[in-house]
Amino acid sequence: MKRRALLLLFVLVPLSAPLAAAGFGLFQHGGRGAAQVGAFVARADDPSAVRYNPAGVARLEGLQFQAGLDFQAPKDQLDTAGQSDLAHHVIQFPPALYATWKPEALGVPLTFGFSLDAPFWTITNWDTALFPGRFQTIRQETTLFELRPTLAWAIDERWSLGGSLRYVRGGYETSFATLEIFGFEDLHFVEAETQAASQVDGIGFDLGVQYSASNWGWGAVFGTGVSLDGGGDMDTFPREPISDPAVEAAFNRRFASSAVNMNFELPPTASIGVWWGITESLKLEGDVVWSGWSALDRTSIDTAGDLPFSPCCPAAIQRDRDWKDVLSLRLGAEWKLSPMWALGGGLAFEPSPVPEETLEPGYSQGDTTVVAFGASCNLPGLSFDVGYSFHQSDDRDANIYNYPVPDPGTYSARAQVFSISARWRR
């Protein structure tokens, strides 16, 4: 039976192939959690509890392991007068790995956990030659991995506490266009593209609590923000060949490769969830999640020397973000059909933290409604989970900075998310 189950896993994995990333942080991890729109704070009772609520780890017996992939097929579009542009999303495969262990010989009710997954993963590339928003952003990449060593304590049969140390590391990249001016009397205009990339890292922690009675329970988690910064390189090149050798030489002198330091911020979070067993086989959970995105007031590209750009349009060098705090609402359900099969479903509302004043192509999604469903197959010592969710974002009107005057435009976005995971217990 286990051999057949493992074969099923290898058959299902390729079906979920197209992933990029999701909006303003990944909140669905594992097929079971994804099927319930991440509404898992109060009921986290498998190894993904390391992510959803570290207190849930205390209820897991023996050695347990979960592995999966979370894929997304997004579509971002900008419509301006007489033109429509689609962002190119690069296919990626960030892993989601979770492990827990409760030593029988320890003598105290402690459980250890560990995870490797992605809290934020987005790659958006508006790579058309005359994309109207290129003077703001052409490409934006934020690909972050997170390691979480976790310790949980079962206080009694109903109460548990848990905590996780978070180490976040990954890539933060951006590119944008500028219009560069050369000469004094005989002016030459060169449209240039600048690419800046850094490896950033930072540390934070989570603290969680869970209470579980026979037919209801609740859980809460507080997570610190994570300040990310690190060094990298910045290069600038002409977007079209320069025909004048003197101008080309002047361009090369002005734009030598340089070292840079870049920053990003993951927000502090606070979440609370309540679950209710309507029947012995049907459970509902509602979660409310606060994300303190106001911590991200600015991103910058810092260099050791003077900036070489003409003054017209290098907004990405010191970009005001002024993001706002948001409150997400998530409702999930799980229906156990039999000891082997269970179904999941959910509905969520995920607001955008980006205000109209600082809206730009790198993070252009509006408030998002999420609908999800999925299924779990439970075998002796082994389970498989598959989840699907559809994300529909509100359209957003914006003034697109396009030299010499802004253009009005409308951003639209939607995404399909596929999650698959396997859970092993011993």
C-alpha positions as CSV (number, residue, x, y, z in Angstrom):
1,M,0.0,0.0,0.0
2,K,2.8,2.4,0.9
3,R,4.5,1.8,-2.5
4,R,1.3,2.6,-4.3
5,A,0.9,5.8,-2.2
6,L,4.5,6.9,-3.0
7,L,3.8,6.2,-6.7
8,L,0.7,8.4,-6.5
9,L,2.8,11.3,-5.0
10,F,5.2,11.2,-8.0
11,V,2.3,11.1,-10.4
12,L,0.6,14.1,-8.8
13,V,3.6,16.4,-8.4
14,P,4.1,17.3,-12.1
15,L,0.4,18.3,-12.4
16,S,1.1,21.3,-10.3
17,A,3.9,22.8,-12.3
18,P,3.3,26.5,-12.8
19,L,4.4,28.5,-9.8
20,A,5.5,32.1,-9.3
21,A,4.4,33.8,-6.2
22,A,1.6,35.4,-4.4
23,G,0.8,39.0,-3.8
24,F,1.9,40.2,-0.4
25,G,3.2,37.1,1.3
26,L,2.5,33.3,1.1
27,F,-0.2,32.4,3.6
28,Q,-1.1,29.0,2.3
29,H,1.3,26.1,2.9
30,G,0.7,22.5,2.3
31,G,-2.2,21.0,0.4
32,R,-4.5,20.7,3.5
33,G,-3.9,24.2,4.6
34,A,-4.2,25.6,1.1
35,A,-7.6,23.9,0.6
36,Q,-8.8,25.8,3.7
37,V,-7.3,29.2,2.6
38,G,-4.7,29.0,5.4
39,A,-7.4,29.1,8.2
40,F,-5.4,26.8,10.4
41,V,-4.2,28.8,13.4
42,A,-6.6,27.1,15.9
43,R,-6.5,23.6,14.4
44,A,-2.9,23.2,13.2
45,D,-2.4,19.5,14.0
46,D,0.1,18.2,11.4
47,P,3.7,19.2,10.8
48,S,2.8,22.4,9.0
49,A,1.9,23.7,12.5
50,V,5.5,24.8,12.6
51,R,4.3,27.5,10.1
52,Y,0.7,28.1,11.2
53,N,1.0,27.9,15.0
54,P,4.0,26.5,16.8
55,A,1.8,25.6,19.8
56,G,0.1,22.9,17.6
57,V,3.4,21.0,17.4
58,A,3.0,20.0,21.0
59,R,0.1,17.6,20.0
60,L,2.1,15.6,17.4
61,E,3.3,12.2,18.5
62,G,6.5,10.5,17.5
63,L,8.4,11.5,14.4
64,Q,6.4,13.2,11.6
65,F,7.5,14.7,8.3
66,Q,5.7,16.7,5.6
67,A,7.0,17.7,2.2
68,G,5.2,19.6,-0.6
69,L,5.3,22.3,-3.2
70,D,3.0,25.3,-3.5
71,F,2.6,26.5,-7.1
72,Q,0.9,29.6,-8.5
73,A,-0.2,30.6,-12.0
74,P,-0.6,34.4,-11.8
75,K,-1.8,36.9,-14.3
76,D,-1.0,40.6,-13.9
77,Q,-2.1,43.1,-16.5
78,L,-1.8,46.9,-17.1
79,D,-4.2,48.6,-19.5
80,T,-3.4,52.1,-20.7
81,A,-4.7,54.1,-23.6
82,G,-4.4,51.9,-26.7
83,Q,-2.1,49.4,-25.0
84,S,-2.3,46.3,-22.8
85,D,0.7,44.7,-21.1
86,L,1.0,41.4,-19.4
87,A,3.7,40.7,-16.8
88,H,5.9,37.7,-17.4
89,H,6.0,35.4,-14.4
90,V,9.0,33.0,-14.1
91,I,8.1,29.5,-13.1
92,Q,9.7,28.6,-9.7
93,F,9.4,25.8,-7.2
94,P,9.9,27.0,-3.6
95,P,9.8,23.9,-1.2
96,A,7.7,23.5,1.9
97,L,9.4,21.0,4.3
98,Y,8.2,20.4,7.9
99,A,9.4,17.9,10.6
100,T,8.4,17.3,14.2
101,W,9.7,15.0,16.9
102,K,8.4,14.2,20.4
103,P,11.1,12.0,22.1
104,E,9.4,9.3,24.3
105,A,12.4,9.1,26.6
106,L,12.5,12.8,27.4
107,G,10.2,12.6,30.4
108,V,8.7,16.1,29.8
109,P,5.9,17.0,27.3
110,L,8.2,18.8,24.8
111,T,8.1,18.5,21.0
112,F,10.7,19.8,18.6
113,G,10.0,21.1,15.1
114,F,11.8,22.4,12.1
115,S,10.7,23.9,8.7
116,L,12.0,25.3,5.5
117,D,9.5,27.2,3.3
118,A,8.9,30.6,1.7
119,P,7.2,33.5,3.5
120,F,7.3,35.7,0.4
121,W,7.9,34.7,-3.1
122,T,7.1,36.9,-6.1
123,I,8.8,37.4,-9.5
124,T,7.1,39.9,-11.8
125,N,8.7,41.0,-15.1
126,W,7.1,43.7,-17.2
127,D,9.6,43.0,-20.0
128,T,7.9,44.5,-23.1
129,A,10.1,47.1,-24.7
130,L,7.7,50.1,-24.4
131,F,6.0,49.1,-21.1
132,P,4.5,52.4,-19.9
133,G,5.6,51.8,-16.2
134,R,9.2,51.0,-17.0
135,F,10.4,54.3,-15.4
136,Q,9.0,52.9,-12.1
137,T,9.7,49.2,-12.3
138,I,10.5,46.7,-15.1
139,R,11.2,43.6,-12.9
140,Q,10.6,43.0,-9.2
141,E,11.8,39.9,-7.5
142,T,11.4,39.0,-3.8
143,T,12.3,35.4,-3.2
144,L,12.8,34.5,0.5
145,F,13.4,31.2,2.2
146,E,12.7,30.8,5.9
147,L,14.2,28.3,8.5
148,R,12.2,27.8,11.7
149,P,13.5,25.7,14.6
150,T,10.6,25.3,17.0
151,L,9.9,24.2,20.5
152,A,6.4,23.4,21.9
153,W,5.1,22.4,25.3
154,A,1.9,20.6,26.1
155,I,0.9,22.2,29.4
156,D,-2.0,19.8,29.9
157,E,-4.5,17.9,27.7
158,R,-6.0,21.2,26.4
159,W,-3.4,23.9,26.6
160,S,-0.1,24.2,24.7
161,L,2.5,26.8,24.0
162,G,5.1,27.1,21.3
163,G,7.8,29.3,19.9
164,S,9.9,29.5,16.7
165,L,13.1,31.3,15.8
166,R,12.9,32.6,12.2
167,Y,15.9,33.0,10.0
168,V,14.9,34.6,6.6
169,R,17.3,34.8,3.7
170,G,16.9,35.3,-0.1
171,G,17.1,37.5,-3.1
172,Y,15.7,41.0,-3.5
173,E,16.1,42.4,-7.0
174,T,14.6,45.3,-9.0
175,S,15.2,46.9,-12.4
176,F,13.9,50.2,-13.9
177,A,14.5,52.5,-16.8
178,T,15.8,56.1,-16.7
179,L,16.3,58.7,-19.5
180,E,19.9,59.8,-19.5
181,I,21.1,63.1,-21.0
182,F,24.5,63.5,-22.5
183,G,26.1,66.7,-24.0
184,F,25.6,70.4,-23.4
185,E,24.6,72.1,-26.6
186,D,24.0,69.1,-28.8
187,L,21.9,66.9,-26.3
188,H,21.7,63.2,-26.7
189,F,19.0,61.2,-24.9
190,V,19.7,57.5,-24.0
191,E,17.1,55.3,-22.3
192,A,18.9,53.1,-19.9
193,E,18.0,50.1,-17.7
194,T,19.4,49.6,-14.3
195,Q,19.4,46.2,-12.5
196,A,20.1,46.0,-8.8
197,A,20.2,42.7,-6.9
198,S,21.2,41.8,-3.3
199,Q,21.1,38.9,-1.0
200,V,19.2,39.9,2.2
201,D,18.6,38.3,5.5
202,G,17.2,38.9,9.0
203,I,15.9,37.2,12.2
204,G,12.6,37.2,14.0
205,F,10.5,34.9,16.1
206,D,6.9,33.6,16.6
207,L,5.0,32.8,19.8
208,G,1.8,30.7,19.8
209,V,-0.9,29.3,22.1
210,Q,-3.6,26.7,21.5
211,Y,-6.6,25.6,23.5
212,S,-8.5,22.5,22.4
213,A,-11.7,21.0,23.9
214,S,-13.7,18.2,22.6
215,N,-15.8,20.2,20.0
216,W,-14.2,23.6,19.9
217,G,-10.9,25.4,20.4
218,W,-8.9,28.5,19.7
219,G,-5.4,29.6,18.9
220,A,-3.3,32.7,18.6
221,V,0.1,33.6,17.2
222,F,2.3,36.7,17.4
223,G,5.2,37.1,15.0
224,T,7.8,39.8,15.0
225,G,8.7,41.6,11.9
226,V,11.9,40.8,10.1
227,S,14.1,43.6,8.8
228,L,16.0,42.4,5.8
229,D,19.1,44.0,4.3
230,G,22.2,42.9,2.5
231,G,24.8,43.7,-0.2
232,G,24.8,43.2,-3.9
233,D,25.6,44.8,-7.3
234,M,24.0,47.4,-9.6
235,D,24.6,47.5,-13.3
236,T,23.2,50.0,-15.9
237,F,23.2,49.5,-19.7
238,P,21.5,51.2,-22.7
239,R,18.2,49.6,-23.7
240,E,19.1,50.2,-27.4
241,P,22.6,50.3,-29.0
242,I,24.2,53.8,-28.9
243,S,25.2,54.9,-32.4
244,D,27.5,57.7,-31.4
245,P,30.9,56.4,-30.2
246,A,31.5,59.5,-28.0
247,V,28.1,59.2,-26.3
248,E,28.7,55.5,-25.8
249,A,32.1,56.2,-24.2
250,A,30.5,58.8,-21.9
251,F,27.8,56.3,-21.0
252,N,30.3,53.7,-20.0
253,R,32.3,56.2,-17.9
254,R,29.2,57.3,-16.1
255,F,27.7,53.8,-15.4
256,A,30.4,51.5,-14.0
257,S,29.2,48.5,-12.0
258,S,28.9,49.4,-8.3
259,A,28.3,47.7,-5.0
260,V,24.9,48.4,-3.4
261,N,23.0,47.7,-0.2
262,M,19.2,47.0,-0.4
263,N,16.5,46.5,2.1
264,F,13.0,45.0,2.6
265,E,10.7,44.4,5.6
266,L,8.5,41.5,6.5
267,P,5.7,42.8,8.8
268,P,4.9,41.9,12.4
269,T,1.8,39.8,12.5
270,A,-0.9,38.8,15.0
271,S,-3.5,36.1,14.3
272,I,-6.3,34.5,16.2
273,G,-8.5,31.7,15.2
274,V,-11.5,29.7,16.6
275,W,-12.7,26.3,15.4
276,W,-16.0,24.6,16.0
277,G,-17.0,21.0,15.5
278,I,-20.5,21.3,14.0
279,T,-20.6,17.5,13.9
280,E,-18.1,14.8,14.7
281,S,-17.0,14.9,11.0
282,L,-17.4,18.6,10.1
283,K,-15.2,21.4,11.5
284,L,-15.2,25.1,10.8
285,E,-12.5,27.6,11.5
286,G,-12.4,31.4,11.3
287,D,-9.2,33.3,11.5
288,V,-8.4,37.1,11.7
289,V,-4.9,38.1,10.8
290,W,-3.3,41.5,11.3
291,S,-0.2,42.3,9.2
292,G,1.7,45.4,10.2
293,W,2.9,46.4,6.7
294,S,3.3,50.0,7.9
295,A,6.8,48.9,9.0
296,L,7.7,49.1,5.3
297,D,7.9,52.9,4.8
298,R,10.7,52.9,2.2
299,T,13.0,50.7,0.2
300,S,16.3,52.0,-1.0
301,I,19.3,51.2,-3.1
302,D,22.3,52.6,-1.3
303,T,25.7,53.1,-3.0
304,A,29.0,54.2,-1.7
305,G,29.4,57.2,-4.1
306,D,27.2,59.7,-5.8
307,L,24.4,58.5,-7.9
308,P,25.1,58.7,-11.7
309,F,21.5,59.1,-12.9
310,S,20.0,62.1,-14.6
311,P,17.5,63.8,-12.3
312,C,14.4,63.0,-14.4
313,C,13.2,59.6,-13.1
314,P,15.3,57.3,-10.9
315,A,12.4,56.9,-8.4
316,A,13.4,53.3,-7.4
317,I,16.7,54.5,-5.8
318,Q,14.8,55.9,-2.8
319,R,11.3,54.6,-3.2
320,D,8.6,55.7,-0.7
321,R,6.4,52.7,0.1
322,D,4.3,53.9,3.1
323,W,2.4,50.6,3.1
324,K,-0.5,50.3,5.5
325,D,-1.5,47.7,8.1
326,V,-4.2,45.3,6.9
327,L,-6.6,42.8,8.4
328,S,-7.2,39.5,6.6
329,L,-10.3,37.4,7.1
330,R,-10.2,33.6,6.5
331,L,-12.9,30.9,6.9
332,G,-12.0,27.3,6.4
333,A,-13.9,24.0,6.7
334,E,-12.9,20.3,6.8
335,W,-15.3,17.4,6.3
336,K,-14.2,13.9,7.2
337,L,-16.0,11.6,4.8
338,S,-14.4,8.4,6.2
339,P,-11.2,7.4,8.0
340,M,-9.5,7.5,4.6
341,W,-10.9,10.6,2.9
342,A,-11.5,14.2,3.9
343,L,-12.6,17.3,1.9
344,G,-11.6,20.9,2.6
345,G,-12.8,24.3,1.4
346,G,-12.5,28.0,2.3
347,L,-13.1,31.7,1.6
348,A,-10.7,34.5,2.4
349,F,-10.4,38.3,2.0
350,E,-6.8,39.6,1.7
351,P,-6.5,43.4,1.5
352,S,-3.6,45.1,-0.3
353,P,-1.3,47.1,1.9
354,V,-0.2,49.4,-0.9
355,P,-1.8,52.9,-0.9
356,E,-2.8,54.6,-4.1
357,E,0.0,57.2,-3.7
358,T,2.8,54.6,-3.9
359,L,1.3,52.1,-6.2
360,E,3.8,50.8,-8.8
361,P,4.2,47.9,-11.2
362,G,6.3,45.7,-8.8
363,Y,3.4,45.3,-6.3
364,S,0.3,46.3,-8.1
365,Q,-2.4,43.8,-6.9
366,G,-5.6,45.1,-5.3
367,D,-7.7,43.7,-2.5
368,T,-8.1,40.0,-3.2
369,T,-10.8,37.5,-2.6
370,V,-9.7,33.8,-2.4
371,V,-11.9,30.7,-2.9
372,A,-10.3,27.3,-2.2
373,F,-11.1,23.6,-2.0
374,G,-9.1,20.3,-1.8
375,A,-9.0,16.8,-0.5
376,S,-6.9,14.6,1.8
377,C,-6.2,10.8,1.5
378,N,-5.2,9.2,4.8
379,L,-3.4,5.8,4.8
380,P,-1.7,4.0,7.7
381,G,1.3,6.2,8.5
382,L,1.0,8.2,5.3
383,S,-1.3,11.0,4.0
384,F,-1.6,13.0,0.8
385,D,-3.1,16.5,0.5
386,V,-4.1,18.4,-2.6
387,G,-5.4,22.0,-2.5
388,Y,-6.5,24.5,-5.2
389,S,-7.4,28.2,-4.7
390,F,-8.4,31.0,-7.0
391,H,-7.4,34.6,-6.2
392,Q,-9.3,37.5,-7.8
393,S,-7.9,40.9,-7.1
394,D,-9.7,44.2,-7.5
395,D,-8.7,46.5,-10.4
396,R,-6.6,49.5,-9.4
397,D,-6.4,52.8,-11.2
398,A,-3.1,54.6,-11.2
399,N,-1.0,57.3,-12.8
400,I,1.8,55.5,-14.6
401,Y,5.0,57.5,-14.6
402,N,6.0,57.7,-18.3
403,Y,8.4,60.5,-19.3
404,P,7.6,63.3,-19.9
405,V,4.0,63.1,-18.4
406,P,2.1,60.4,-16.5
407,D,-0.4,58.1,-18.2
408,P,-3.6,56.9,-16.6
409,G,-3.8,53.2,-16.4
410,T,-5.6,50.2,-14.7
411,Y,-3.9,47.2,-13.1
412,S,-5.7,43.9,-12.9
413,A,-4.6,40.6,-11.4
414,R,-5.7,37.1,-10.7
415,A,-4.0,33.8,-9.8
416,Q,-4.6,30.1,-9.5
417,V,-2.7,28.3,-6.7
418,F,-2.0,24.6,-6.6
419,S,-0.6,22.9,-3.5
420,I,0.4,19.3,-3.0
421,S,2.0,17.7,0.0
422,A,2.6,14.3,1.6
423,R,2.7,13.6,5.4
424,W,4.5,10.7,7.0
425,R,4.1,9.5,10.6
426,R,5.9,7.0,12.7
